[in-house]
Amino acid sequence: MADRPKFNAEEQSLIDNVLSQSSPIRSSSYVLTYLCVGAGLGVYGLINSSSLICSAGLVVVVFARMQEMGNELRLLTLWQSILGKYEKALEPSEQGE
């Protein structure tokens, strides 16, 4: 079996975070919060016939989703680095078989 590759501090922090039981990555509270706030503003705007408040609800949802996508893209490079290190660690053991 191949040795475990060496990770830098940022990569190790991401791995530990994913493996922990109370990981914020697994938490859907952020998504639930911005969807509820956006929907609440939208419904309140519809009830009071205010397109400004309705638009604010839409802006909340779009802005929060853009932030979430930005975080996913930032973590994507870390995941690619981690997978690349594991693949390199496995290559010598696969050649020996």
PDB file as gemmi writes it, atoms N, CA and C in Angstrom:
CRYST1    1.000    1.000    1.000  90.00  90.00  90.00 P 1                      
ATOM      1  N   MET A   1       0.838  -1.176   0.000  1.00  0.00           N  
ATOM      2  CA  MET A   1       0.000   0.000   0.000  1.00  0.00           C  
ATOM      3  C   MET A   1       0.880   1.235   0.000  1.00  0.00           C  
ATOM      4  N   ALA A   2       0.470   2.259  -0.728  1.00  0.00           N  
ATOM      5  CA  ALA A   2       1.254   3.487  -0.855  1.00  0.00           C  
ATOM      6  C   ALA A   2       1.181   4.308   0.430  1.00  0.00           C  
ATOM      7  N   ASP A   3       2.257   5.059   0.670  1.00  0.00           N  
ATOM      8  CA  ASP A   3       2.265   5.956   1.821  1.00  0.00           C  
ATOM      9  C   ASP A   3       1.326   7.115   1.563  1.00  0.00           C  
ATOM     10  N   ARG A   4       0.830   7.659   2.671  1.00  0.00           N  
ATOM     11  CA  ARG A   4      -0.056   8.808   2.554  1.00  0.00           C  
ATOM     12  C   ARG A   4       0.763  10.026   2.141  1.00  0.00           C  
ATOM     13  N   PRO A   5       0.297  10.780   1.143  1.00  0.00           N  
ATOM     14  CA  PRO A   5       1.069  11.935   0.691  1.00  0.00           C  
ATOM     15  C   PRO A   5       1.109  13.042   1.744  1.00  0.00           C  
ATOM     16  N   LYS A   6       2.080  13.934   1.625  1.00  0.00           N  
ATOM     17  CA  LYS A   6       2.221  15.076   2.523  1.00  0.00           C  
ATOM     18  C   LYS A   6       1.374  16.232   1.989  1.00  0.00           C  
ATOM     19  N   PHE A   7       0.599  16.828   2.865  1.00  0.00           N  
ATOM     20  CA  PHE A   7      -0.262  17.951   2.493  1.00  0.00           C  
ATOM     21  C   PHE A   7       0.215  19.204   3.200  1.00  0.00           C  
ATOM     22  N   ASN A   8      -0.036  20.372   2.559  1.00  0.00           N  
ATOM     23  CA  ASN A   8       0.264  21.620   3.247  1.00  0.00           C  
ATOM     24  C   ASN A   8      -0.855  21.913   4.253  1.00  0.00           C  
ATOM     25  N   ALA A   9      -0.690  22.951   5.046  1.00  0.00           N  
ATOM     26  CA  ALA A   9      -1.631  23.239   6.141  1.00  0.00           C  
ATOM     27  C   ALA A   9      -3.048  23.491   5.636  1.00  0.00           C  
ATOM     28  N   GLU A  10      -3.177  24.207   4.524  1.00  0.00           N  
ATOM     29  CA  GLU A  10      -4.509  24.521   3.997  1.00  0.00           C  
ATOM     30  C   GLU A  10      -5.219  23.255   3.506  1.00  0.00           C  
ATOM     31  N   GLU A  11      -4.486  22.391   2.831  1.00  0.00           N  
ATOM     32  CA  GLU A  11      -5.075  21.138   2.346  1.00  0.00           C  
ATOM     33  C   GLU A  11      -5.455  20.232   3.512  1.00  0.00           C  
ATOM     34  N   GLN A  12      -4.584  20.137   4.506  1.00  0.00           N  
ATOM     35  CA  GLN A  12      -4.879  19.285   5.668  1.00  0.00           C  
ATOM     36  C   GLN A  12      -6.082  19.810   6.435  1.00  0.00           C  
ATOM     37  N   SER A  13      -6.207  21.134   6.535  1.00  0.00           N  
ATOM     38  CA  SER A  13      -7.358  21.727   7.210  1.00  0.00           C  
ATOM     39  C   SER A  13      -8.655  21.376   6.482  1.00  0.00           C  
ATOM     40  N   LEU A  14      -8.619  21.418   5.154  1.00  0.00           N  
ATOM     41  CA  LEU A  14      -9.806  21.067   4.366  1.00  0.00           C  
ATOM     42  C   LEU A  14     -10.172  19.600   4.555  1.00  0.00           C  
ATOM     43  N   ILE A  15      -9.172  18.723   4.544  1.00  0.00           N  
ATOM     44  CA  ILE A  15      -9.427  17.289   4.736  1.00  0.00           C  
ATOM     45  C   ILE A  15     -10.013  17.030   6.127  1.00  0.00           C  
ATOM     46  N   ASP A  16      -9.416  17.627   7.155  1.00  0.00           N  
ATOM     47  CA  ASP A  16      -9.923  17.447   8.519  1.00  0.00           C  
ATOM     48  C   ASP A  16     -11.340  17.974   8.658  1.00  0.00           C  
ATOM     49  N   ASN A  17     -11.623  19.083   7.991  1.00  0.00           N  
ATOM     50  CA  ASN A  17     -12.943  19.688   8.053  1.00  0.00           C  
ATOM     51  C   ASN A  17     -13.994  18.779   7.416  1.00  0.00           C  
ATOM     52  N   VAL A  18     -13.661  18.172   6.306  1.00  0.00           N  
ATOM     53  CA  VAL A  18     -14.608  17.275   5.631  1.00  0.00           C  
ATOM     54  C   VAL A  18     -14.834  16.006   6.446  1.00  0.00           C  
ATOM     55  N   LEU A  19     -13.766  15.506   7.082  1.00  0.00           N  
ATOM     56  CA  LEU A  19     -13.882  14.267   7.845  1.00  0.00           C  
ATOM     57  C   LEU A  19     -14.578  14.446   9.195  1.00  0.00           C  
ATOM     58  N   SER A  20     -14.636  15.675   9.705  1.00  0.00           N  
ATOM     59  CA  SER A  20     -15.256  15.888  11.015  1.00  0.00           C  
ATOM     60  C   SER A  20     -16.778  15.732  10.904  1.00  0.00           C  
ATOM     61  N   GLN A  21     -17.404  15.356  11.995  1.00  0.00           N  
ATOM     62  CA  GLN A  21     -18.851  15.136  12.002  1.00  0.00           C  
ATOM     63  C   GLN A  21     -19.632  16.448  11.943  1.00  0.00           C  
ATOM     64  N   SER A  22     -19.084  17.511  12.526  1.00  0.00           N  
ATOM     65  CA  SER A  22     -19.803  18.790  12.561  1.00  0.00           C  
ATOM     66  C   SER A  22     -19.246  19.742  11.515  1.00  0.00           C  
ATOM     67  N   SER A  23     -18.999  19.239  10.345  1.00  0.00           N  
ATOM     68  CA  SER A  23     -18.389  20.025   9.277  1.00  0.00           C  
ATOM     69  C   SER A  23     -19.362  21.069   8.742  1.00  0.00           C  
ATOM     70  N   PRO A  24     -18.905  22.333   8.624  1.00  0.00           N  
ATOM     71  CA  PRO A  24     -19.790  23.337   8.027  1.00  0.00           C  
ATOM     72  C   PRO A  24     -20.030  23.087   6.539  1.00  0.00           C  
ATOM     73  N   ILE A  25     -19.134  22.316   5.909  1.00  0.00           N  
ATOM     74  CA  ILE A  25     -19.344  21.995   4.494  1.00  0.00           C  
ATOM     75  C   ILE A  25     -20.574  21.112   4.346  1.00  0.00           C  
ATOM     76  N   ARG A  26     -20.812  20.231   5.309  1.00  0.00           N  
ATOM     77  CA  ARG A  26     -21.981  19.344   5.248  1.00  0.00           C  
ATOM     78  C   ARG A  26     -23.253  20.043   5.731  1.00  0.00           C  
ATOM     79  N   SER A  27     -23.105  21.206   6.352  1.00  0.00           N  
ATOM     80  CA  SER A  27     -24.243  21.902   6.922  1.00  0.00           C  
ATOM     81  C   SER A  27     -25.028  22.625   5.838  1.00  0.00           C  
ATOM     82  N   SER A  28     -26.320  22.509   5.900  1.00  0.00           N  
ATOM     83  CA  SER A  28     -27.164  23.209   4.938  1.00  0.00           C  
ATOM     84  C   SER A  28     -27.816  24.431   5.570  1.00  0.00           C  
ATOM     85  N   SER A  29     -27.374  24.826   6.765  1.00  0.00           N  
ATOM     86  CA  SER A  29     -28.000  25.960   7.439  1.00  0.00           C  
ATOM     87  C   SER A  29     -27.773  27.262   6.686  1.00  0.00           C  
ATOM     88  N   TYR A  30     -26.605  27.420   6.046  1.00  0.00           N  
ATOM     89  CA  TYR A  30     -26.338  28.639   5.271  1.00  0.00           C  
ATOM     90  C   TYR A  30     -27.316  28.756   4.105  1.00  0.00           C  
ATOM     91  N   VAL A  31     -27.491  27.674   3.378  1.00  0.00           N  
ATOM     92  CA  VAL A  31     -28.404  27.674   2.233  1.00  0.00           C  
ATOM     93  C   VAL A  31     -29.827  27.918   2.698  1.00  0.00           C  
ATOM     94  N   LEU A  32     -30.224  27.239   3.755  1.00  0.00           N  
ATOM     95  CA  LEU A  32     -31.574  27.397   4.284  1.00  0.00           C  
ATOM     96  C   LEU A  32     -31.823  28.827   4.737  1.00  0.00           C  
ATOM     97  N   THR A  33     -30.820  29.446   5.344  1.00  0.00           N  
ATOM     98  CA  THR A  33     -30.969  30.817   5.837  1.00  0.00           C  
ATOM     99  C   THR A  33     -31.197  31.793   4.694  1.00  0.00           C  
ATOM    100  N   TYR A  34     -30.333  31.767   3.680  1.00  0.00           N  
ATOM    101  CA  TYR A  34     -30.518  32.761   2.619  1.00  0.00           C  
ATOM    102  C   TYR A  34     -31.762  32.496   1.782  1.00  0.00           C  
ATOM    103  N   LEU A  35     -32.156  31.222   1.639  1.00  0.00           N  
ATOM    104  CA  LEU A  35     -33.393  30.948   0.908  1.00  0.00           C  
ATOM    105  C   LEU A  35     -34.623  31.436   1.676  1.00  0.00           C  
ATOM    106  N   CYS A  36     -34.626  31.229   2.998  1.00  0.00           N  
ATOM    107  CA  CYS A  36     -35.762  31.685   3.815  1.00  0.00           C  
ATOM    108  C   CYS A  36     -35.851  33.205   3.853  1.00  0.00           C  
ATOM    109  N   VAL A  37     -34.700  33.854   4.015  1.00  0.00           N  
ATOM    110  CA  VAL A  37     -34.701  35.330   4.038  1.00  0.00           C  
ATOM    111  C   VAL A  37     -35.163  35.871   2.690  1.00  0.00           C  
ATOM    112  N   GLY A  38     -34.625  35.326   1.603  1.00  0.00           N  
ATOM    113  CA  GLY A  38     -35.030  35.775   0.271  1.00  0.00           C  
ATOM    114  C   GLY A  38     -36.498  35.515  -0.005  1.00  0.00           C  
ATOM    115  N   ALA A  39     -36.969  34.327   0.357  1.00  0.00           N  
ATOM    116  CA  ALA A  39     -38.383  34.000   0.149  1.00  0.00           C  
ATOM    117  C   ALA A  39     -39.274  34.864   1.036  1.00  0.00           C  
ATOM    118  N   GLY A  40     -38.837  35.098   2.265  1.00  0.00           N  
ATOM    119  CA  GLY A  40     -39.613  35.953   3.172  1.00  0.00           C  
ATOM    120  C   GLY A  40     -39.750  37.370   2.636  1.00  0.00           C  
ATOM    121  N   LEU A  41     -38.647  37.917   2.151  1.00  0.00           N  
ATOM    122  CA  LEU A  41     -38.723  39.257   1.557  1.00  0.00           C  
ATOM    123  C   LEU A  41     -39.602  39.266   0.317  1.00  0.00           C  
ATOM    124  N   GLY A  42     -39.487  38.216  -0.502  1.00  0.00           N  
ATOM    125  CA  GLY A  42     -40.304  38.133  -1.704  1.00  0.00           C  
ATOM    126  C   GLY A  42     -41.796  38.072  -1.394  1.00  0.00           C  
ATOM    127  N   VAL A  43     -42.164  37.230  -0.445  1.00  0.00           N  
ATOM    128  CA  VAL A  43     -43.577  37.096  -0.068  1.00  0.00           C  
ATOM    129  C   VAL A  43     -44.099  38.387   0.560  1.00  0.00           C  
ATOM    130  N   TYR A  44     -43.282  38.982   1.426  1.00  0.00           N  
ATOM    131  CA  TYR A  44     -43.687  40.252   2.051  1.00  0.00           C  
ATOM    132  C   TYR A  44     -43.884  41.333   0.985  1.00  0.00           C  
ATOM    133  N   GLY A  45     -42.986  41.359   0.001  1.00  0.00           N  
ATOM    134  CA  GLY A  45     -43.129  42.325  -1.082  1.00  0.00           C  
ATOM    135  C   GLY A  45     -44.378  42.077  -1.917  1.00  0.00           C  
ATOM    136  N   LEU A  46     -44.690  40.800  -2.160  1.00  0.00           N  
ATOM    137  CA  LEU A  46     -45.907  40.487  -2.923  1.00  0.00           C  
ATOM    138  C   LEU A  46     -47.165  40.862  -2.161  1.00  0.00           C  
ATOM    139  N   ILE A  47     -47.173  40.596  -0.854  1.00  0.00           N  
ATOM    140  CA  ILE A  47     -48.346  40.923  -0.039  1.00  0.00           C  
ATOM    141  C   ILE A  47     -48.600  42.418  -0.015  1.00  0.00           C  
ATOM    142  N   ASN A  48     -47.523  43.198   0.091  1.00  0.00           N  
ATOM    143  CA  ASN A  48     -47.649  44.654   0.178  1.00  0.00           C  
ATOM    144  C   ASN A  48     -47.516  45.345  -1.177  1.00  0.00           C  
ATOM    145  N   SER A  49     -47.512  44.582  -2.256  1.00  0.00           N  
ATOM    146  CA  SER A  49     -47.400  45.115  -3.621  1.00  0.00           C  
ATOM    147  C   SER A  49     -46.204  46.038  -3.778  1.00  0.00           C  
ATOM    148  N   SER A  50     -45.077  45.610  -3.237  1.00  0.00           N  
ATOM    149  CA  SER A  50     -43.849  46.408  -3.322  1.00  0.00           C  
ATOM    150  C   SER A  50     -42.814  45.649  -4.141  1.00  0.00           C  
ATOM    151  N   SER A  51     -42.584  46.136  -5.342  1.00  0.00           N  
ATOM    152  CA  SER A  51     -41.609  45.469  -6.201  1.00  0.00           C  
ATOM    153  C   SER A  51     -40.188  45.673  -5.679  1.00  0.00           C  
ATOM    154  N   LEU A  52     -39.959  46.747  -4.925  1.00  0.00           N  
ATOM    155  CA  LEU A  52     -38.638  47.011  -4.364  1.00  0.00           C  
ATOM    156  C   LEU A  52     -38.260  45.934  -3.334  1.00  0.00           C  
ATOM    157  N   ILE A  53     -39.192  45.596  -2.457  1.00  0.00           N  
ATOM    158  CA  ILE A  53     -38.922  44.567  -1.448  1.00  0.00           C  
ATOM    159  C   ILE A  53     -38.822  43.196  -2.118  1.00  0.00           C  
ATOM    160  N   CYS A  54     -39.657  42.967  -3.119  1.00  0.00           N  
ATOM    161  CA  CYS A  54     -39.596  41.705  -3.867  1.00  0.00           C  
ATOM    162  C   CYS A  54     -38.234  41.565  -4.546  1.00  0.00           C  
ATOM    163  N   SER A  55     -37.762  42.643  -5.123  1.00  0.00           N  
ATOM    164  CA  SER A  55     -36.445  42.632  -5.774  1.00  0.00           C  
ATOM    165  C   SER A  55     -35.334  42.414  -4.758  1.00  0.00           C  
ATOM    166  N   ALA A  56     -35.491  42.950  -3.562  1.00  0.00           N  
ATOM    167  CA  ALA A  56     -34.483  42.758  -2.512  1.00  0.00           C  
ATOM    168  C   ALA A  56     -34.365  41.282  -2.152  1.00  0.00           C  
ATOM    169  N   GLY A  57     -35.481  40.575  -2.115  1.00  0.00           N  
ATOM    170  CA  GLY A  57     -35.455  39.137  -1.846  1.00  0.00           C  
ATOM    171  C   GLY A  57     -34.686  38.388  -2.923  1.00  0.00           C  
ATOM    172  N   LEU A  58     -34.902  38.767  -4.167  1.00  0.00           N  
ATOM    173  CA  LEU A  58     -34.186  38.146  -5.270  1.00  0.00           C  
ATOM    174  C   LEU A  58     -32.685  38.453  -5.191  1.00  0.00           C  
ATOM    175  N   VAL A  59     -32.340  39.688  -4.842  1.00  0.00           N  
ATOM    176  CA  VAL A  59     -30.932  40.071  -4.719  1.00  0.00           C  
ATOM    177  C   VAL A  59     -30.252  39.280  -3.609  1.00  0.00           C  
ATOM    178  N   VAL A  60     -30.941  39.058  -2.498  1.00  0.00           N  
ATOM    179  CA  VAL A  60     -30.377  38.272  -1.388  1.00  0.00           C  
ATOM    180  C   VAL A  60     -30.034  36.859  -1.868  1.00  0.00           C  
ATOM    181  N   VAL A  61     -30.950  36.223  -2.564  1.00  0.00           N  
ATOM    182  CA  VAL A  61     -30.733  34.859  -3.026  1.00  0.00           C  
ATOM    183  C   VAL A  61     -29.609  34.804  -4.058  1.00  0.00           C  
ATOM    184  N   VAL A  62     -29.620  35.719  -5.017  1.00  0.00           N  
ATOM    185  CA  VAL A  62     -28.595  35.713  -6.065  1.00  0.00           C  
ATOM    186  C   VAL A  62     -27.220  36.006  -5.475  1.00  0.00           C  
ATOM    187  N   PHE A  63     -27.124  37.007  -4.602  1.00  0.00           N  
ATOM    188  CA  PHE A  63     -25.836  37.366  -4.009  1.00  0.00           C  
ATOM    189  C   PHE A  63     -25.278  36.215  -3.161  1.00  0.00           C  
ATOM    190  N   ALA A  64     -26.120  35.596  -2.335  1.00  0.00           N  
ATOM    191  CA  ALA A  64     -25.665  34.493  -1.485  1.00  0.00           C  
ATOM    192  C   ALA A  64     -25.229  33.303  -2.331  1.00  0.00           C  
ATOM    193  N   ARG A  65     -25.948  33.031  -3.407  1.00  0.00           N  
ATOM    194  CA  ARG A  65     -25.577  31.913  -4.282  1.00  0.00           C  
ATOM    195  C   ARG A  65     -24.247  32.193  -4.990  1.00  0.00           C  
ATOM    196  N   MET A  66     -24.025  33.446  -5.377  1.00  0.00           N  
ATOM    197  CA  MET A  66     -22.751  33.805  -6.007  1.00  0.00           C  
ATOM    198  C   MET A  66     -21.592  33.633  -5.030  1.00  0.00           C  
ATOM    199  N   GLN A  67     -21.812  34.003  -3.768  1.00  0.00           N  
ATOM    200  CA  GLN A  67     -20.774  33.797  -2.755  1.00  0.00           C  
ATOM    201  C   GLN A  67     -20.491  32.315  -2.570  1.00  0.00           C  
ATOM    202  N   GLU A  68     -21.542  31.523  -2.542  1.00  0.00           N  
ATOM    203  CA  GLU A  68     -21.393  30.072  -2.375  1.00  0.00           C  
ATOM    204  C   GLU A  68     -20.621  29.470  -3.554  1.00  0.00           C  
ATOM    205  N   MET A  69     -20.908  29.908  -4.746  1.00  0.00           N  
ATOM    206  CA  MET A  69     -20.193  29.410  -5.921  1.00  0.00           C  
ATOM    207  C   MET A  69     -18.730  29.848  -5.889  1.00  0.00           C  
ATOM    208  N   GLY A  70     -18.466  31.054  -5.415  1.00  0.00           N  
ATOM    209  CA  GLY A  70     -17.093  31.521  -5.290  1.00  0.00           C  
ATOM    210  C   GLY A  70     -16.300  30.681  -4.312  1.00  0.00           C  
ATOM    211  N   ASN A  71     -16.930  30.303  -3.207  1.00  0.00           N  
ATOM    212  CA  ASN A  71     -16.258  29.438  -2.231  1.00  0.00           C  
ATOM    213  C   ASN A  71     -15.972  28.062  -2.826  1.00  0.00           C  
ATOM    214  N   GLU A  72     -16.910  27.542  -3.615  1.00  0.00           N  
ATOM    215  CA  GLU A  72     -16.700  26.235  -4.248  1.00  0.00           C  
ATOM    216  C   GLU A  72     -15.535  26.295  -5.229  1.00  0.00           C  
ATOM    217  N   LEU A  73     -15.420  27.380  -5.984  1.00  0.00           N  
ATOM    218  CA  LEU A  73     -14.315  27.516  -6.930  1.00  0.00           C  
ATOM    219  C   LEU A  73     -12.975  27.643  -6.212  1.00  0.00           C  
ATOM    220  N   ARG A  74     -12.974  28.336  -5.072  1.00  0.00           N  
ATOM    221  CA  ARG A  74     -11.745  28.488  -4.302  1.00  0.00           C  
ATOM    222  C   ARG A  74     -11.285  27.137  -3.773  1.00  0.00           C  
ATOM    223  N   LEU A  75     -12.227  26.329  -3.325  1.00  0.00           N  
ATOM    224  CA  LEU A  75     -11.883  25.011  -2.794  1.00  0.00           C  
ATOM    225  C   LEU A  75     -11.549  24.013  -3.903  1.00  0.00           C  
ATOM    226  N   LEU A  76     -11.999  24.291  -5.124  1.00  0.00           N  
ATOM    227  CA  LEU A  76     -11.750  23.374  -6.231  1.00  0.00           C  
ATOM    228  C   LEU A  76     -10.256  23.187  -6.476  1.00  0.00           C  
ATOM    229  N   THR A  77      -9.482  24.259  -6.413  1.00  0.00           N  
ATOM    230  CA  THR A  77      -8.040  24.126  -6.638  1.00  0.00           C  
ATOM    231  C   THR A  77      -7.390  23.285  -5.545  1.00  0.00           C  
ATOM    232  N   LEU A  78      -7.869  23.426  -4.313  1.00  0.00           N  
ATOM    233  CA  LEU A  78      -7.334  22.600  -3.225  1.00  0.00           C  
ATOM    234  C   LEU A  78      -7.658  21.129  -3.450  1.00  0.00           C  
ATOM    235  N   TRP A  79      -8.902  20.840  -3.849  1.00  0.00           N  
ATOM    236  CA  TRP A  79      -9.286  19.452  -4.096  1.00  0.00           C  
ATOM    237  C   TRP A  79      -8.455  18.847  -5.221  1.00  0.00           C  
ATOM    238  N   GLN A  80      -8.218  19.633  -6.279  1.00  0.00           N  
ATOM    239  CA  GLN A  80      -7.409  19.134  -7.389  1.00  0.00           C  
ATOM    240  C   GLN A  80      -5.991  18.831  -6.929  1.00  0.00           C  
ATOM    241  N   SER A  81      -5.450  19.674  -6.068  1.00  0.00           N  
ATOM    242  CA  SER A  81      -4.102  19.458  -5.538  1.00  0.00           C  
ATOM    243  C   SER A  81      -4.051  18.191  -4.686  1.00  0.00           C  
ATOM    244  N   ILE A  82      -5.057  18.001  -3.845  1.00  0.00           N  
ATOM    245  CA  ILE A  82      -5.111  16.820  -2.970  1.00  0.00           C  
ATOM    246  C   ILE A  82      -5.214  15.545  -3.813  1.00  0.00           C  
ATOM    247  N   LEU A  83      -6.105  15.556  -4.799  1.00  0.00           N  
ATOM    248  CA  LEU A  83      -6.267  14.373  -5.653  1.00  0.00           C  
ATOM    249  C   LEU A  83      -5.007  14.082  -6.456  1.00  0.00           C  
ATOM    250  N   GLY A  84      -4.351  15.131  -6.922  1.00  0.00           N  
ATOM    251  CA  GLY A  84      -3.109  14.940  -7.661  1.00  0.00           C  
ATOM    252  C   GLY A  84      -2.031  14.292  -6.811  1.00  0.00           C  
ATOM    253  N   LYS A  85      -1.946  14.688  -5.543  1.00  0.00           N  
ATOM    254  CA  LYS A  85      -0.951  14.093  -4.643  1.00  0.00           C  
ATOM    255  C   LYS A  85      -1.260  12.623  -4.370  1.00  0.00           C  
ATOM    256  N   TYR A  86      -2.528  12.301  -4.202  1.00  0.00           N  
ATOM    257  CA  TYR A  86      -2.898  10.898  -4.000  1.00  0.00           C  
ATOM    258  C   TYR A  86      -2.605  10.065  -5.247  1.00  0.00           C  
ATOM    259  N   GLU A  87      -2.893  10.617  -6.419  1.00  0.00           N  
ATOM    260  CA  GLU A  87      -2.618   9.879  -7.652  1.00  0.00           C  
ATOM    261  C   GLU A  87      -1.128   9.616  -7.807  1.00  0.00           C  
ATOM    262  N   LYS A  88      -0.303  10.614  -7.499  1.00  0.00           N  
ATOM    263  CA  LYS A  88       1.150  10.427  -7.586  1.00  0.00           C  
ATOM    264  C   LYS A  88       1.635   9.400  -6.574  1.00  0.00           C  
ATOM    265  N   ALA A  89       1.003   9.371  -5.400  1.00  0.00           N  
ATOM    266  CA  ALA A  89       1.404   8.408  -4.374  1.00  0.00           C  
ATOM    267  C   ALA A  89       1.021   6.985  -4.777  1.00  0.00           C  
ATOM    268  N   LEU A  90      -0.052   6.839  -5.538  1.00  0.00           N  
ATOM    269  CA  LEU A  90      -0.506   5.511  -5.953  1.00  0.00           C  
ATOM    270  C   LEU A  90       0.219   4.983  -7.176  1.00  0.00           C  
ATOM    271  N   GLU A  91       0.774   5.837  -8.000  1.00  0.00           N  
ATOM    272  CA  GLU A  91       1.417   5.391  -9.236  1.00  0.00           C  
ATOM    273  C   GLU A  91       2.515   4.339  -9.030  1.00  0.00           C  
ATOM    274  N   PRO A  92       3.463   4.525  -8.104  1.00  0.00           N  
ATOM    275  CA  PRO A  92       4.507   3.495  -7.949  1.00  0.00           C  
ATOM    276  C   PRO A  92       3.964   2.145  -7.487  1.00  0.00           C  
ATOM    277  N   SER A  93       2.943   2.160  -6.627  1.00  0.00           N  
ATOM    278  CA  SER A  93       2.413   0.887  -6.144  1.00  0.00           C  
ATOM    279  C   SER A  93       1.640   0.157  -7.239  1.00  0.00           C  
ATOM    280  N   GLU A  94       1.022   0.880  -8.162  1.00  0.00           N  
ATOM    281  CA  GLU A  94       0.295   0.238  -9.259  1.00  0.00           C  
ATOM    282  C   GLU A  94       1.263  -0.383 -10.255  1.00  0.00           C  
ATOM    283  N   GLN A  95       2.424   0.229 -10.420  1.00  0.00           N  
ATOM    284  CA  GLN A  95       3.408  -0.323 -11.353  1.00  0.00           C  
ATOM    285  C   GLN A  95       4.024  -1.605 -10.813  1.00  0.00           C  
ATOM    286  N   GLY A  96       4.079  -1.731  -9.485  1.00  0.00           N  
ATOM    287  CA  GLY A  96       4.670  -2.913  -8.871  1.00  0.00           C  
ATOM    288  C   GLY A  96       3.785  -4.138  -8.961  1.00  0.00           C  
ATOM    289  N   GLU A  97       2.518  -3.967  -9.206  1.00  0.00           N  
ATOM    290  CA  GLU A  97       1.584  -5.101  -9.241  1.00  0.00           C  
ATOM    291  C   GLU A  97       1.604  -5.830 -10.554  1.00  0.00           C  
TER     292      GLU A  97                                                      
END                                                                             
